[in-house]
Amino acid sequence: MIRDTLSVVAGDVRLAVYVSGPRDAPPILLVHGYPDSAAVWEPVRAQLDQRYRVISYDVRGAGASEAPATRSAYRLERLAADLAAVADATCGTRPFHLVGHDWGSIQCWEAVTDPAFKGRIASYTSISGPCLDHASLGLRGGDGVQLGQQPASRPAYEPVKRPFGSGLRQTLKSWYIVFFHLPWLPELVWRAGGARCWPLWLRVTERVRPEPDPAQRRNALNGLNLYRANFIDRLLRPRSRHAHAPVHFIVPLRDRYVGPALSLGLEGWLGAYRRTEIDAGHWVVLREPERIAALIESFVAQQRVGLEPAAGATISARAAGV
């Protein structure tokens, strides 16, 4: 299928957007993570664009998209505005199915929980990227968090119930977030050979052989601002965020960075939602694109026929037949 490249203005930057598939097919919008570009989705696109209008884009600062001049321009609300600009340019007024991986998933939660997007997002599939607000509440156990003014009859927050010890386990998995907040050192590592060695790291830890990304160092250096502009603020000041679209978590059980517990106990924020646990690592979108495409398509089809997941439903990929 021929892939078209568009240039979309989103506030202070131009974004490179990639579109393929039949124009009248249901749109699926894919958002990549760190330190990737939209190229990470190409194997999944190849599985979907015969039946869907598949859209991806390089997030601000990555790939062929422009980078803003300030760290504050990487805040979640600006990233959600980018998503809106891409959706306007490629989908018009049609609702779209949203899929995010890693930081792409983290930033998409901003839109999925923003009432301004209600009715535009037909479904949301999240892969290895929690809502920072929900994650912060989960690490605190939901205790003592004031989230703004509420009626006297309602609590100021909704607790996130997780297995005992899951907060500590996730903190250990998230060591790299602390590292990315250090001054100068992360940039030095990426410039001194980290970007060049990144494909080797993926081969050793994920057993994947990605195509070389000429923008790898640029992705890594600019993308540090995603962490620095958002994590501490959300950790200290989590917000009450309720999803307005059906949610599906794809949960790789061998993920080195995001633990399975981060997608548990969220009924108070999401309503009924679906979890699919799979025996895979973090970069499953590269290693097993056929499986990921099948899971995305299954959830999209479920929404198109009007089915809703049972509350807290968790299934294995084997049980789902993929």
Secondary structure, 3 states (H helix, E strand, C coil): CCCEEEEEEECCEEEEEEEECCCCCCEEEEECCCCCCHHHHHHHHHHHCCCCEEEEECCCCCCCCCCCCCHHHHCHHHHHHHHHHHHHHHHCCCCEEEEEECHHHHHHHHHHCCHHHCCCEEEEEEECCCCHHHHHHHHHCCCCCCCCCCCCCCCCCCCCCCCCCHHHHHHHHCHHHHHHCCCCHHHHHHHHHHHHHHHHHHHHHHCCCCCCCCCHHHHHHHHHHHHHHHHHHHHHCCCCCCCCCCEEEEEECCCCCCCHHHHCCCHHHHCCCEEEEECCCCCHHHHCHHHHHHHHHHHHHHHHCCCCCCCCEEEEHHHHCC
